[in-house]
Each structure stands twice: as C-alpha cells, then as structure tokens.
Amino acid sequence: MPDVRITVLIPAHNEEAGIGAALAALSRQTHRPDSVIVIADNCTDDTAKVAAAWRAEVAVTVGNTDKKAGALNQVLADILPRLRDHDLVLVQDADSQLGEHFIEAALEHMDARPELGAIGGVFQGEAGAGLVGYLQRNEYARYARDVRRLGGKCLVVTGTAAMMRAGTLKHVSRARLSDAVPAGDGRGGIYDTTVLTEDNELTFALLHLGYEVLSPKECTLVTEVMPTWRDLWKQRLRWKRGAVENCFQYGVTPVTWRYWGRQLLTMAGVAVTFIYLTSIAVAIAADGGVSLQPVWMAVTGVFILERVVTVSDRGWRHMVAASTMFELVYDIFLQLVHAKAYADVILNRERTW
C-alpha cells in the first residue's frame, strides 16, 4: 500500500500504570506507525505525562461525558478531515500490548483486500489475577482457537485493537447522518455514544454498509484480565447486555440473523445448565446421592472433551487441569451473567457502565 499514513489512537482514562507498556509495544512494531495519539479522557492521574515521556502526542478531551466512544469521536472529528481515504487508523485499548508484527500483518491484509472494513486482533490474557485470571486466559485461548480455525472470520472487531481505513470511517459518519445506520450521537460521530458496546455496534454498522471484518492469526496482542470476580461480573454484564441491545437496535436483517441465532443458543445453554444442575439437586434431595443417568453422563463427557481439546494451545498441563471440570464454576458464573443480562433487557432496567 503506497504512501499510506498510519495513525494510532489510544483512549485512556487514568491509565498511567499501563499506558507505558502499550506505547512500548508500539515502539517495537516491525512497521512503525506515523503518529500515536493518546487521548487523555477526564484523567486525574499522570496518564498524559507518561504518554508525553514516550513522545506520543496527547489529546485532552473537553467536556466529554460519553466515555470511550465520546473521547474517540472528539479526536476523530479533528483528524479525519486531514487524512486521505487510504490512510489507516488503528484504535487500541490502553491496557493492551500489540504483538510486534500486528501493524505489518494488518497492513498486508488491508492492501490485499479492499473489501475489508476493519482488521481486529487475536488476543490473549495478561498474567496474574489468580484463579479468575487463569479462567479468563483459558477463555481467550479458546476464542483465539475458534477464530484461527475460521481463517480469521470473527463476529466482532473488539475494542482491544482495530485497524480501519480513514475512508471507511468517513463512510460510517455519512451513513449515520443519513440514517443508513443508527445515528449514534446525532453529529456523525463514528462511535455510537448511546450504546453499552460501541465496538460491537460499529461492527454491525460496517457489515450493514457492505464491508467485511477479519481478525488474522498474525495480529496478536496481550490484553488486561479482570482482577476480581466482581470486576468480571460488571464487564461481562455490560458486554452481554450491550450485545443483546445492539441486536434489538438493528432488528433482524441479513447481517444480524447470525447474531440473533447466537443469542438463542446462549439462552438455550442457560436453560440446559439450569436443568442439569436442578436434576443433580433433585437426585441428592430424593436419594441422598447422585444416580448415574446415561443422558447426563453423556453430556458431562462431551463437556469434558470440549474443555480439554479447546485449551490445547496452552499446553498439556492446562489440558489435564481442564479435564477435572473445575471450569464448570466459571461456566455457571457466565450463565448467571447471561441470565441477568436478558432479564435486564426484558425488564428495561437502568443501564450502568
């Protein structure tokens, strides 16, 4: 791709502890970006000072009340008119570190496929956070395996890192103003400030405008894991409720029917889990123990096999650990999150970030 300019945007709210690692990873890229802008959004710490020490440009938001989406919209409104359509914008989270070949690989895919609207990353969880961190790393390893097996096809370009052409972003802005996709902030902002999951909504917008999205296996990164069960609950509840609300926002279309199908499968999974656990509780209450039922033995066997095979990328020790079914606790936790999200949507409860 000749004469292409790459601009990196990193929205950051009180990220002094992690912004240095994100910028260090960018400095190690085999294809270095032309510009790195750290968006200091309502910061009360030294995020801006640390970013400046790494020689990144710092943009301070003004009067932003719309969190990450609003911060990005402010800066994109300023820089997009100065970018050519073939220039590239990489948006990444402040708590993520790109693999050293990320930009080079994304650039190659963008150059080869003009129909791509966005290139996303295949992420793994950072170290630490005890058991809850371990379980998230297993989950991310399974996600990476699924994306790799599908040749990079993904349902969502996550907020951890996403590369898009400036012309594509301008198209999204025009589409919002013309109501071809949801209006968002009503001013042509790229990111929808009215939703909980702005990255999921932007993926929907790109797909409805005829673009494709991809997460190539070469575009790797490491991202933050939630340090506590409470933090994880809040994160996943926001993700799940946001995804469901995005489906209602767009309705059933040739694009969203797959996403509706996944929601129905998730609901079925919640029901199966409830029935499974209820049957065990009833057996214990009635007989004082668990009788071996062929159906549930088969279900359990399939569950164990899936847990073992899908974590193979992490090595045999993790496969052995997965065979003990200890991750069932995590699955039940996520099912409870899903059930709570569906209930919140149905009952129209107040949304929180």
Buried (B, 14 or more C-beta within 10 A) or exposed (E): EEEBBBBBBBBBBBBBEBBBBBBEBBEEBEBEBEEBBBBBBBBEBBBBEBBBEBEBBBBBBEEBEBBBBBBBBBBBBEBBEEBEEBBBBBBBBBBBBBBBBBBBBBBBBBEEEEEBBBBBBBBBBBEEBEEBBBBBBBBBBBBBBBBBEEEBEBBBBBBBBBBBBBBBBBBBBEBBBEEBBBBBBEEBBBBBBBBBBBBBBBBBBBBBBEBEBBBBEBBBBBBBBBBEEEEBBBBBBBBBBBBBBBBEBBEEEEBBEEBBEEBEEBEEBBEEBEEBEEBBEEBEEEEEEEEEEEEBEEBBEEBBEEBBEBBBBBEEEBBEBBBEEEBBEBBBBBBBBBBBBBEBBEEEEEBEE
